[in-house]
Amino acid sequence: MSTNQAILNDRHAVVTGGGSGIGAATAAALLRAGARVTLMGRDAARLDAQRATLGGGENVACVSTDITDENAVKAAFSRAAEKLGAVDILVNNAGQAQAAPFTQTDLALWRRMLDVNLTGAFLCTRAVLPAMLARKA
């Protein structure tokens, strides 16, 4: 077992945006390093497909949520903890970007990107940080 595996063994990591791309790759690396991993995102089917790809069995869970909704985030982290134990690691990976010239970006799109990219990370961190600090995770 490598040093990294010893460090992450029995740790629970939540990866937002874990259903594809960088989030999926991060989840795979955490799983290889010995962590239990919860994939969190909007699309339950995509999360389930990624779980199957990872092949982590009982060490991988999926929780679908809207990270821009404070109550949904709190409930999602409660479900994640019920499935795999207290959260030790949070990877705020969820993000949204739509390519458009600045002059063609309307306020609704701007706000949606800020909600997902910034507010989502804020809400997820706020949901788990107090317990992580209390446990010195």
C-alpha positions in Angstrom: 0.0 0.0 0.0 1.4 3.4 -1.0 1.6 6.4 1.4 -1.3 8.0 -0.4 -3.5 5.0 0.1 -2.7 4.9 3.8 -3.6 8.5 4.1 -7.0 8.1 2.3 -7.9 4.7 3.6 -11.3 4.9 5.4 -11.8 8.5 4.3 -15.1 9.6 2.8 -14.7 12.0 -0.1 -17.6 13.9 -1.8 -17.0 15.1 -5.4 -19.5 17.5 -6.7 -19.8 17.3 -10.5 -18.6 13.8 -10.1 -20.6 12.3 -13.0 -18.3 13.3 -15.8 -15.0 15.0 -16.8 -12.6 16.3 -14.2 -15.0 15.3 -11.4 -15.2 11.7 -12.6 -11.4 11.5 -13.0 -10.9 12.9 -9.5 -13.4 10.4 -8.0 -11.5 7.6 -9.7 -8.2 8.8 -8.3 -9.6 9.1 -4.8 -11.1 5.6 -5.0 -7.7 4.2 -6.2 -6.1 5.9 -3.2 -8.4 4.1 -0.8 -11.2 6.6 -0.2 -14.9 5.9 -0.1 -16.4 8.3 -2.7 -19.8 10.0 -3.1 -20.5 11.3 -6.6 -22.7 14.3 -6.3 -24.4 16.1 -9.2 -27.7 17.0 -10.9 -28.1 14.1 -13.2 -28.9 10.8 -11.3 -28.5 8.7 -14.4 -25.1 10.1 -15.2 -24.0 9.6 -11.6 -25.2 6.0 -11.7 -23.4 5.3 -15.0 -20.2 6.8 -13.6 -20.6 4.6 -10.4 -20.8 1.6 -12.7 -17.7 2.7 -14.6 -15.7 3.2 -11.4 -16.6 -0.3 -10.2 -16.1 0.6 -6.5 -19.0 -1.4 -5.2 -20.0 -0.4 -1.7 -17.2 2.2 -1.6 -19.0 4.5 -4.2 -22.4 6.2 -3.6 -24.4 8.6 -5.7 -26.4 11.6 -4.5 -28.3 13.7 -6.9 -28.9 17.3 -5.9 -29.1 21.0 -7.0 -26.0 22.6 -5.4 -27.6 26.0 -5.7 -30.4 25.1 -3.3 -29.3 25.4 0.3 -31.9 23.0 1.7 -31.2 20.5 -1.1 -27.5 20.7 -0.3 -28.0 20.0 3.4 -30.2 17.0 2.6 -27.7 15.7 0.1 -24.8 15.8 2.5 -27.0 14.1 5.1 -27.7 11.3 2.6 -24.0 11.0 1.7 -23.1 10.6 5.4 -25.8 8.0 5.8 -24.4 6.0 2.9 -20.7 6.2 3.5 -20.1 7.9 6.9 -18.9 11.3 7.9 -17.4 13.4 5.1 -13.7 13.9 5.4 -12.9 15.4 2.0 -14.9 17.8 -0.2 -13.9 18.4 -3.8 -15.9 21.4 -5.1 -15.8 20.5 -8.8 -19.3 21.2 -10.1 -19.3 24.0 -12.6 -21.1 25.4 -15.5 -19.8 27.4 -18.4 -21.4 28.4 -21.6 -19.4 29.9 -24.4 -20.8 33.1 -25.7 -19.3 36.5 -26.5 -19.6 38.7 -23.4 -21.9 41.1 -25.3 -24.3 38.2 -25.9 -24.3 36.9 -22.3 -27.6 37.8 -20.7 -28.0 38.4 -16.9 -30.0 35.2 -16.4 -27.1 33.1 -17.8 -24.5 35.1 -15.8 -26.5 34.5 -12.6 -26.9 30.8 -13.3 -23.1 30.4 -13.8 -22.4 32.3 -10.6 -24.9 30.3 -8.7 -23.4 27.0 -9.8 -19.7 27.9 -9.8 -19.6 30.1 -6.7 -22.7 29.8 -4.6 -22.7 26.0 -5.0 -19.2 25.7 -3.7 -20.0 28.0 -0.8 -23.1 26.0 0.2 -21.4 22.7 -0.1 -18.4 23.9 2.0 -20.7 25.4 4.6 -22.7 22.1 4.8 -19.6 20.0 5.8 -16.9 22.3 7.2 -18.2 22.6 10.8 -18.3 18.8 11.3 -14.9 18.4 9.5 -13.3 20.9 11.8 -14.9 19.4 14.9 -13.4 15.9 13.9 -10.1 17.5 12.7 -10.8 15.8 9.3 
